[in-house]
Amino acid sequence: MGVIVQADMKGLEPRILADRTNCRALLEIFNDPKRAPYVYQILGRDILKRDIDKQKNPRDYAFVKAGILATSYNAQPFTLRRQLFIVLQMEVAEEECATFIQGLLRKCPEMKDYIWEQRRRVARDREITCLTGFVRHLPNGGVEADGFKHVWNEAVNVEIQHTASMIAKLWSNYVQRGIRECGLGARDTYACKVVYLGPVHDSVSHDCRNQTIAKRVLDIYALALSTIQAAPMVALIGRKLRCPLDIETTSGPTWGKA
């Protein structure tokens, strides 16, 4: 019987957002190991003026998480309301969405400055660039052209998304290298199957044959994370991140329990 081992990067996009915007409120949370796991609860409580409990009130937690990520795209209240309904089947009043976005930008003014700087850059250069060298040319008609505003807001977040995806790929590469260096062959580490969900889900999963191998794989996950935050991170983005990355590792006999 196998043991399923899984590791997820915790709050990767908000950490990249904190780093890129140099947001003091976010950096203070992420640089405190005791508070970092509760970034959504802390921000939600400060903005909505009520406790955000992931277990007791998952709706509030989902709303806060979606609201933070949507705001990093310069989402407007009606857009956030629509996305909550489409993606999470949540009915939230537009006024509540507006209150949250306004509260978040008051608490994180650096985020607002970053959004508008990104928009100015796109309007000036007429292209979106990111660290992967990806370039997307915009409609030639300028800011009033059909489709420009949609791409304009997309440009706000592309740097964060691509940086996060590259970091996730870098980490997973070191995980794979660590598995090989540990002498774990395909038969040992992939007894049933390998599931790689990719950078969008920030998750790499392995079905291991026994608890001993599972423990070794968990150690490899942690070591790979520690490794990439030094020289590899400097090579990737030109410097170390302003806040540490973190992962959550789990294991169990079934996917549900893991």
N, C-alpha and C positions, 0 to 999 in steps of 0.2 A: 504493500500500500504506500502510496506516495505522500509527501508533505508539500503543500503549496506554499511558496514564499513570495511575498510581494512587497515592493517598496514604492512609495509615492513621494514626489517632491511636494513639500508643504508650502502652500501660498507662494508659488514661484512667481506668478505674474505680479501680485502686489509687491513682492520684494524688488523685482526689477523696476516697477513703477516708483517705489521709494528711492531706489538708487538713481534712476534717470532724472527724477524731478528734484532730488535732494530735499524731499519733504521731511521736515523736522519731526512732525507728529508720528509719521510712519516709521522713520528711522529709530526713534526712541523706543517704539514698541518692538521692532524686529531685533534691536540690539540688546534687548532684555530677555534672556532665555525663559524666564518665568511668564512673561506676558506675550511673547511672540506667537505661541499656539492659539491665542485668543484674540487675534487682531480684529476679526469681524465682530466679536462680542463687545470688545472695548469701544471700537468706533461706533457701533450701533447704539450702544448705551449712551454715549456722549451726544450723539446726534438726535436720536429719537426720544431720549430721556426716559427710557425704560430698560429693564434687564433683558438681554438677549440670550436665551438659553437654547442651545442647539437641540437638546433632547426634549425639553418641555414645550418649546414653541418653535418647531422647525420652520414654520412659515416666516417668522421674523428673521431668522438666521439666513434663510434663502434670499429674502428680500434685501438684506444688508449686503450679502456677498455679491448678488447680481448688481446691486446699485453701485458698489465700488468699481466693479469691472466695467460696467456700462459708462460710468462717468469718465473713465480713462479713455473712452472713445468719443468724448464730448456729447454723449447722449442727452437729448432733451427729455423733459418729463413725459411727453406723450410717447416718445420712442421707448423709454424704459418701461412704461405701462404696457405697451404692446408686446415687448419682448418677454416680460414676465408672464403674460397670458399665453403667448405662442410656445415658449420653451418650457415653462413650469406650470402652466394652466392655473396661474394665480391671478385673481381679480384684485387689483390695487388701484385706488383712486389716483387720478393724475395729480391732485393736490398733495397727496402723501409722497408721491415720487418727486415732486418739485421741492417739498420740504427737505427730503433726504439729500438731494443733489446740492441744494443751497447750503445745507448744514455741513456737508462733506467739504465743499470748496471753502467755506469759512474756516474749517478746522485745518484744511490742507491748502492754503493759498498758493503754495508752490506748484500744486497740480494745475491750478487754473492758469498760472503763468506759462507752464510748460505747454498746455493745450494751445494757447494762443500763439506762442512762439512757433509751434509746429505748423499751425495754420498759416502764419505769415510766411514761413519758409516755403511751404508748398505753393502759395499764391505767387511768390517771387520767382521760384525756380521752375514751376510747372512740372514737377516730378516728385516721386516719392523714392527715397533711398533708405537703405538700412545696412547693417553690418555685413550682410551676406552678399552685398553688391547688387541686390535686386533693384531694378529701376522700372517704374511704371509711368509712362508718359500720360499726362492728363489731357482732357479735351482742349482743343486749340482755341475754343471760343472764350476762354477766360472763366472767371468765377461765376458768371451768369449762364454758362453753357450747360446744356442738359447733361445731368450725371456728375457735374463737377462737385457739387456740394456733398454728395454721397461719398465720393472718393476723397474729398477734402477731410471729412471726419475719419474716414478709414486711415488716412495718413497720420492722424494724431497718434494712433496706437501701433502702427506697423513696426516702429522701432522696438517697442516693448515686446510685442509678440515674437518678432524674429530673434531678439536677444534671448528670450526665454526658451524658444525652440532650440537654439544652438547650444545653450547650456544643458538642456535635457539630453541632447544628442551626445555632447561631450561626456556627460556623466555616464550614460549608458555604454559608451565606448570603453570607458575605464572599467566599468563593471564586467564587460565581456573579456577584457584583457586580464582582469584579476582572476576570473574563473579559469581561463586558460593557464595562467601562471601557477594557479593552485593545483594544477594537474587533474582538474575535474573534466573528464571526457563527456562527450555528448550523451553516452549511455547513463552516466552518473547524474548529470544535472538536468537532462531533459527526458526523464523516463517516459513521460506520456506525451507532452507537447510543450512548445514554447509559445507564449502569447506576448507579443510586443505591441502595445497600444500606441506607442509613438509620442512625440512631444506635445501633441494637443492634450493628451490625458496625463502627461508627465508620469508615466507608469511603465515599469518593466516587470514582468512576472515570470517565474520559473516553477515548474513542478518538480520537486526534488524527491529522491527515493527514500530518504530517511532523515531523522532529526539531526544526525551528525552533519550530513551534507547541508541541511537547511541552515544550521548555525553558521557554517562556513560561508554560505552565500550571504547571509545577513551581515556578517563581518565585512565581506567584500563590498556590499552596498555602501556601508558606512565609510570604509577606507577610500573608496572611489570618490565619495562626496568630499572628504577631507582633502584629497589630493588635488581635485580640480579647482579648489578655491585658492590655490597658491599660484605657482607659475603658469599652469595651463589657462587659468582665468585671465591673467595678465596678457598672455599671448592672444587670447580670444577677443577681449574687449579693450585691451590697452592698459588695464589697471585691475586692482582687486575691487570687488563689490563693497559698497559702503555698509552693507548688512550681511550677516552670514546666511548661507542656505541651510535648509534642514530637510530631513526625510522622515517618513513614518514607515516602519517596517512591521509586517505582520506575517504570521504563518498559521497553518491549520490543515486539517485533513481534507477539507472541501473548500471550494471557492467561497461559499457563503461564510464559513467560519473564518477564513483568512481575511 
